[in-house]
Amino acid sequence: MKIAVIEPIGIAIQEIRSELPEHMIIECDSRQWADEQLIDFVKDVDIIALTNRRLSAAVINSAMRLQLIAVAFAGIDHIDRDAANKRNILIKNAAGYANTAVSELVFGLMISLARHIPDNNQKIREQGITNTGIELKNKVLGIVGYGAIGAEVARLANAFQMTALIYDRKSQVTLDDLFSQSDFVTLHVPLTNETKGMVNLRLLSQMKKSAYLINCARGPIVVSSDLKKALEQGVIAGAALDVFDVEPPLTANYSLWEAPNLIATPHIGFNTREALVAKGQLTIKNIKEFLSSRL
């Protein structure tokens, strides 16, 4: 089969070729390409491997032999799933590759919020007075979404002697109850039509004024303009975001930069050496399993 690797997936192309020696591997870095250029590249491939580049219906429909889209990423909202489903093209993601990386970042951000680490880092350079923080012990952590990452966050919360409140489709805790009772709320749901804009000003207004919001899931789950209002009006104490309504890099005049008590990181939740290797290995494993199923 002919396999197109259209952007880096975490392991070197030489290793990919050694893992799949009986198949033709072509590669490019199409992250800056227009669809028209990519269409020409993938027109006769059987498998496309990618990370988080957008894959449009036009590209998918141009690849007439396409059978598998192998995604070296957990989320697949950058793939036109309707186009793939109409042609029975299988989409396989690298589920679980960044569970540890994302979960650890959640607690890094949580401690940064609780202890005002970015602000105190600046104040020590200016000989300023430090801010008094809070401890995580005995605090309530609201976990929205209880997949693999949500479950790992809950396990770490137990190590910090926090009380975990969990909201998912099976839980008896309502979203309003979770937001109103938690000292920290962390989001771990996929981006769907149901979850897009789920965290709005009404829900943020349910939170304690001393509470913090953390989003390492998908940016559009939170209405950014509502979060900006909540921070500016002191509705909540602060927020930490690793994801945004647009993918980084963000412009200097991005609206949330004006909001106080905000910690932001440029979508680094998955970006550890271990996770990057794991996503590549999982992607190759998914391709091999698909090829074996076609024998």
Long-range contacts (C-beta under 8 A, 24 or more apart in sequence): 1-46, 1-47, 1-67, 1-291, 2-26, 2-44, 2-45, 2-46, 2-47, 2-65, 3-45, 3-46, 3-47, 3-48, 3-49, 3-287, 4-28, 4-41, 4-42, 4-45, 4-47, 4-48, 4-49, 5-49, 5-50, 6-30, 6-38, 6-41, 6-42, 6-48, 6-49, 6-50, 6-53, 7-31, 7-50, 7-51, 7-53, 8-51, 9-49, 9-50, 9-51, 9-72, 9-279, 9-280, 9-283, 10-51, 10-72, 10-276, 10-277, 10-278, 10-279, 10-280, 10-281, 10-283, 11-277, 11-280, 11-281, 11-284, 15-280, 16-49, 16-280, 16-284, 19-284, 19-288, 20-284, 20-287, 20-288, 20-291, 23-291, 35-59, 42-66, 47-287, 47-290, 49-283, 49-287, 51-279, 52-78, 52-247, 53-78, 54-78, 55-79, 55-80, 56-80, 56-83, 57-82, 57-83, 60-84, 60-87, 60-89, 61-87, 67-290, 67-294, 68-92, 68-287, 68-290, 70-283, 70-286, 70-287, 70-290, 71-283, 72-97, 72-279, 72-280, 72-282, 72-283, 73-270, 73-279, 74-98, 74-270, 75-190, 75-191, 75-218, 77-190, 77-191, 77-218, 90-290, 92-286, 92-287, 92-290, 93-286, 94-278, 94-279, 94-282, 94-283, 94-286, 95-148, 95-282, 96-148, 96-282, 97-270, 97-275, 97-278, 97-279, 97-282, 98-149, 98-269, 98-270, 98-272, 98-275, 98-278, 98-279, 99-148, 99-149, 99-152, 100-152, 100-272, 100-274, 100-275, 101-269, 101-270, 101-271, 101-272, 101-274, 101-275, 102-149, 102-216, 102-269, 102-270, 103-149, 103-152, 103-153, 103-156, 104-156, 105-216, 105-242, 105-265, 105-268, 105-269, 106-153, 106-156, 106-186, 106-214, 106-216, 107-153, 107-156, 107-160, 109-214, 109-216, 109-240, 109-242, 109-263, 109-265, 110-136, 110-141, 110-184, 110-186, 110-212, 110-214, 110-240, 111-136, 112-240, 112-263, 113-184, 113-212, 113-214, 113-237, 113-238, 113-239, 113-240, 113-263, 114-212, 118-263, 134-183, 134-210, 136-160, 136-161, 136-162, 137-161, 137-162, 138-162, 138-163, 139-163, 139-183, 139-184, 140-164, 140-165, 140-181, 140-182, 140-183, 140-184, 141-165, 141-182, 141-183, 141-184, 141-185, 141-186, 142-167, 142-178, 142-179, 142-181, 142-182, 142-184, 142-185, 142-186, 143-167, 143-186, 143-188, 144-168, 144-175, 144-178, 144-185, 144-186, 144-187, 144-188, 144-189, 145-187, 145-188, 145-189, 145-190, 145-217, 146-170, 146-171, 146-188, 147-188, 149-188, 150-188, 153-186, 153-188, 175-203, 176-203, 176-206, 179-203, 179-204, 179-206, 179-207, 180-206, 180-207, 180-208, 182-207, 182-208, 182-211, 183-208, 183-210, 183-211, 183-212, 184-211, 184-212, 184-213, 184-214, 185-211, 185-212, 185-213, 185-214, 186-213, 186-214, 186-215, 186-216, 187-213, 187-214, 187-215, 187-216, 187-217, 187-221, 187-222, 188-216, 188-217, 189-217, 189-218, 189-221, 190-217, 190-218, 191-217, 191-218, 191-220, 191-221, 195-221, 196-220, 196-221, 197-221, 197-222, 197-223, 198-222, 199-223, 199-226, 199-227, 200-226, 201-226, 201-229, 201-230, 201-235, 204-230, 204-235, 204-236, 205-230, 205-235, 207-235, 207-236, 208-236, 209-234, 209-235, 209-236, 209-237, 210-237, 211-236, 211-237, 212-236, 212-237, 212-238, 212-239, 212-240, 213-238, 213-239, 213-240, 214-239, 214-240, 214-241, 215-239, 215-240, 215-241, 215-242, 215-243, 216-242, 216-243, 216-269, 217-243, 218-243, 219-243, 219-244, 219-245, 219-246, 219-247, 220-245, 224-255, 224-256, 225-255, 227-256, 227-259, 228-255, 228-256, 228-258, 228-259, 231-259, 231-260, 231-261, 231-262, 232-258, 232-259, 232-260, 237-261, 238-262, 238-263, 239-263, 240-264, 240-265, 241-265, 242-266, 242-267, 242-268, 242-269, 243-267, 243-269
